[in-house]
Amino acid sequence: MQQQTELNDLELFPDGVRQVACGNCLREARDRLGFRFSMAFQPIVDVARGSVYAYEALVRGPDGEPAGSVLSKVNDGNRYYFDQAARVTAIRLASRLGIESHLSINFMPNAVYRPAACIRATMEAADIYGIDPSKLIFEVTEAEQISDRNHLRAIFDEYHERGLKCAIDDYGEGFAGLNHLIELEPDLVKIDLNLVRGVDSHPGRQAVIRSTALMCEEMGITLVAEGVETRAEYETLREFGITLFQGYWFAKPAFEALPEPRLP
């Protein structure tokens, strides 16, 4: 049973950092953001084990509207409150839906002003809603322009110290490439869907993904192929030793629900 707790809108911690308390993150979203949102969930399938490795929480409007309808309202003035509220919303819904696998949450590194302070609400939410923190994965897209890569490394280091996993999303699309793998040492890397699309008939994409799979194996990084939409794409990628997959061929995202995935 979930704990019930009453928390002030803002707590003043000993280090002087004012932090949104997780019990009020949803109210913060309403009062400070001026808009509501929810989440859809899409599975990441482990084909070697025939099970769901994780569910990714994907932001949606309050009635299931596309992510763009929500993200277009995020700006410099409300980014911190949105990022905090999105984490708590994902954890709250995951608990309600009974997710026992990993839970993957997208986050905005530019909203994290001090890693040790900004993770407190997330850890508190995990405790309140009975989610094991070691099951949490935090994804950052490689395409997001990070002005201070040392700051992102500090975030990853703080999360790793707390037993959380970190992932680079959309690998192969962004500006950093190999530097991100070397400098950030992520636990997981998700291959950009534009590399996956039509990979079964594209030798160039096959070569890039094959070399990425080998490199990640040697570095101890788990590789995920996302955006898989056809059996041919899946079978080609499976030949490269990839075992974690995400995409419409396995299951489409379900709004505030867990879709039943295809398990090859």
N, C-alpha and C positions, 0 to 999 in steps of 0.2 A: 504494500500500500504506500502511495506517495506521501511524503511528509507534507504537512501544512505549515507554512511559515509566514509571518508578517514582517516585512522589511521596509525600512525607510526608502524614499525615492533615491536618495544619495547617501552613501556612507563615507565618512572621512576616516581614512586609514592612517596609521601612525606615520607613514612616510609622506603624508600630506597630499596624496593623490585622491582626487574625488572619483569614485568608481560607481557605475550603475550597478545596483544590487539586482541579482538575477530575478528575485521575486517580483520585481517591478519592470523588467525589461519590456514586457508586452504593453504595459501602461505607458512606458517611455515612448514606445513606437507610436502609440496613438496620440499622446499629448505633444510630443516634440517633433515627430515626423509629419503628423497630419494625414497619414494614410495607413491602411491595414494591409496585411499580406499573410500568406500561409505557405505551405510547402507541398510539393509532389515528391514521390520517391521512386527511384529507378535502381534495380539491382545490378551489382557487379557479380558476375557468375564465375565460380571456380569450376572449370570443366573437368579438372583432374580429380576433384573430390565429389563432383556432382551435387554441389551445394551453392548457396549464396554466400559470397565472401563479405559483401557489404551492401548497404543501401545508401545511395547518394541523395541527400536532401536538396531539392531544386526549388528555388523561390518561385512563387506564383502569387497572383492576385487573390483577394479573399474569396472569390468564387471560381478560382482556377484559371484566371486570365494569364497570358504568357508572361514570362519573366521580364521582358522589356517594358511592360506596363508598370512594373514596380521599380526596376532599376533606373528608369528614366527620371524618377523623382528623387533619386539619391544625389546629393551634392556635398560640397565641402562643409556646409553647416550642419548636416544631419548624418554624415557618413558613419561617425563613431556610434551613434545611437542605433542606426540601422544594423550595423555589423554585430553589435552586442545583442540586439533583439532577434536577429536572424539565427544566431547560435542557440539562444534559449528556445526559440520556436521549434527548431529542428530537434532539439533534445526532448522537449516536451511531447511533441508528436510521436517521436520514435518510441518513447516510453508508453504512450497511449496505445500504439499499434503493436507493442510487444516485440520490437526488433531485438533479436538476440545476436545478430551478426555485428560486424563493424558498422559504424555510422560515419559517413563521409560528409563533411560540412565545408562549403566554400567560404573563404574569408577574404577580407580586404586588408592587405598589409598596411596600406596608407591610412587606415583607420586605427591602427594600433600605435598609440603614441608612446607607450612604455609596456613592453611585453609582460613583465612580471605582474603589473597592475591590471592590464586589460584581460588577462586570462582568468582572473579571479571569479568573475561572474559565470564563466563557462564551467569552471570546476564546481562552483556552488550549485549550478543547475544540474550537473551530472549527479551530484550527491542527493539533491532534493528529489530528482525523478528516477533515481535508482539505475543510472547508466554507468557501467564500468568505464572509467576514463581511458583505460588501455584499449578500449574498443573504438575510441574516437580518432578519426583521420581528418586533418585539416588541409584542404586543397587551395593552392594559389595558382592562378593561370599564368603561364609563361609569358603570355602576350601583354599582361598588365605592366605598364611602365613604372618601374621601381626606381625612384630617384636615388635611393641610398641602399645599395645591396648589402652593406654591413648591417643595416637595420633589419632586413629580412633574415639574414643569418642569425641575428640575435633572437628573432622570433622563433625560428626553428630550434635553436639551442634551448630556449626556455621551454618550449613544448616538449622536446625530447627529455629534458630533465624531469618533467612531470609525467612521463610515460605515455605521452600522446604521439601519434604518428603524423608525419607530414608528407604531402604529395605535391608534385608539380603537374598541373593540368595542361592540356593543349601543347604537349612537348613537340617541337618541330615547327611551330607557328611563330614563336616569338623572337625576340632580339638577342637572347642570351645564349641559347643552345647549350653547348658542352660546359660553358662556364657555370651554369646553374647546377649541373650535376656535381661538378668538382667542388664548388664553393659551398653549396647548401647541404649536400649529403642527404637528400630526401630518402624516405622509406619506400615511396612508390613514385612511379612516373607513368603518366597516362598519355599515350601516343595521340597526337592531334587527329581528329576525324578526317581532315583533308588528306592526310597520308594514308589512312585506312581505306578511304573511298575508292573502290575499283582496284584495290591492290592485287587482286587475282589476275588482272590483265595488264599490269603496269610494272615492268621489270625495274624501273628506277625506284619506285616506292618500295618494292620488295627488297632491293639492296639496302635502302636506308633503314627499313625496319629490321631486317636481319642483322645488320651491324649494331643497331641500337639494342636489340635483344641480347646479343653477345656481350656488349659493353656493360649493360645493366647486370647481367649475370655475374660478370667478373667483379663488379663493384658492390654486389650484394643488394641491389635495388630491385624491388618487385615491379614488373612491367604489366601495365593494363592496356589493352586495346579497346578504345572507345569508339562509338559511332559505327559499330558493325551492323550492317543491314541485310546481308545476304549470306547464304550458306557458303558460297564460293569465297567470300572474304574471310569468313571464319576458318574454313579448311586451309586456306593459304597461310593465315597467321598461325594456326595451330602447328603447322609444319616447322615454324621457327621456334617452337618450344614455349610459346605463350600459353598460359593457362587461365588468366583472368580476362574476362570480356564484359563489355557493356555496350548496349545498343538496341535498336528496335527489333533486330532479329531474335533477341533474347526476351525483351519485354519493353514496352513503352512506359514512360513515367505515369504513375497513378496519383491523382490528387488526394492527399490526405489518406492514402491507402497503400497497401503493399501488393503490387502486381505479381501474378504467378509466372515465374520465369520459365523459358524453355531451357531444359537441361539436356544437352546432346549426349 
